[in-house]
Amino acid sequence: MSNAIEVERLTKVYEQGQRGTKPVVAVDHVSFQVQPGEIFGFLGPNGAGKTTTIRMLTGLTQPTSGRASILGFDLFRDVTRIKKQIGVVPERSNLYDELTACGNLEFSMQLYGVPRAEWRPRAGELLEHFRLNEKHNVPFAKLSRGMKRALTIAAALAHRPPLIFLDEPTTGLDVMNARSLRKMIAGLRDQGVTVFLTTHYMEEAERLCDRIAIIVQGQIVALDTVEGLKKTAQNTNIIEITFESETNGAETRRFEDRDVAKAVQTGLAQAKGRRLLALNTIRPTLEDVFVRLTGLDREIMLAEKGGKEPGNAGG
């Protein structure tokens, strides 16, 4: 079976409007393949090229150069056919506030040419699957944030696409809604749907993705399974040190070095004489690999998204 997505040296350059300014290379000769039925993670800091890549692959912006095929269709020649075969869930919902949950689903099916006789039964099927039965007559504007995200995904699946693009699907959701949405995404794979997922949340990517590509400054710097990516960090010791904070609470930090002693020395130096509460050696996580490849730590990454990671205490 051929790949669901094949990308070869895909590039997007934005020409600057003012004289003397240099063009901006948003995506720089990226190449990768996505296999049918897998959840493929596309990770990177803000401005790395994730959204631009999705916009190219879904026909919203034209590549500057390179080639790509989506479900066997050429991105340059068959973009109209591609759009009919895929589902797209943008970071911000594209549904209509005044339409009901059922109305939005039926309108989506109309846009994609689904026969009218299938609208009502298909809408009912999706509302039941996403646990929105009781909200079928509620306007989209009055749904909770979690329900809006679930309905947006349902609308993208209304025409039964074999491939769906999810751009930051759980951003801004509370713990329970984020957890529920992750289960829905995992369920898509069980149904044979190929999922192209972008997320800032490392734990989410680690739980859901079969393979992950990490993009930095428009270039893919790593592509492997989660375990394969973790192995690249196994020759580095990660020391987690908890010491008394200046307000008599506790503060935990991680330090890395090939030499355990040096990592401990670095941690103790930063404690600045405060009482040591705990010291542990931990196995590398996907987050550790991400930090090494991007130079962006977790706190900065989450601050860019304006919130805490779904599924952790505090929502």
C-alpha positions, 0 to 999 in steps of 0.5 A: 500500500502506498503512503498516505502522504509523501513529501520531498524537499517541500519548501515555502519562501515568503517574499518580503514587501519592503525593499531591501528585506530578505525573503523568509524561508518558512519551510526549508526542503522538508522530506517525510512520509506518513503511512496509512493508518498511523498517527504522525506527530509534527512537533516544533516550537512556534515559528518552526514551520508546522502550520505552514506545512499543514497549509501547503499539504491541505491546499491553503497555500502553494509551495514554492518548490518541492513535491508532495502527494496526498492519498496518491494525488499530486499536490500541484495538479490535484489540489481540488481532489485532495481537499475532497478526500481530507479532513482539516481541524485548524487550531481555531474552530471553523464552524458557525456559531449560529448553527446547531451541532447537527446543523454544522455537521449537515452543512459540512456534508453538504460542502463535501457533496455527501448525498442528502439522504445520508446527512441526518443518519451520519450526523446522528452517528457522529453526535453519538460517537463524540457524546454530543447527542444531547446537544444536537439542537444547541447552537455552536456558540453555546457549547463548552470549549471541549464540546466545540473541539469535539464537534469540529473534529466530527465535522472534519470527519463528516464525509468519511475522509481517510486522512485528517489534519489536527492542528493543536487539538487540545490547546486550551482544554481542561484536564477532562476534555483534553483526556476525552479528546485524546481517546477520540484521536486514538479511536480514529487510528483504530478505525483506520484513519490516518492522523497528522497531528501537531501539538506543543504537549510532549506527553500528548505526543508520546501517548498518541503518536506512532512516529514523530518528526521534529521541525526546527527553523523550517527543517526536520531535525529528527524523525523516528518512533517515540522510543527511537527518539528517546534512544538518541538521548540515552548517552546523557545522564539526566539528574532531577534535583529537588531543593528547598525554595526561597519561600520554604516550599520545594523547587525541582529542576533537571540537569543533563551531562554525560558525567553524572557527577558534573550534572549533580555539581551543576544542580547543587550549585544552582541550589545556592546552599538551600537544603537538598530534598531529593536527588534522582536519576531519570530516564530520558523522555520525549521532552528531553529529546525535544529540548536538546533538538530545539533549545526550547525548554518546557516552561517557555514552550507552554508559555508560548501557548498561554497555559498549562499542559492538558492532563496535568494538575491545574488543567 
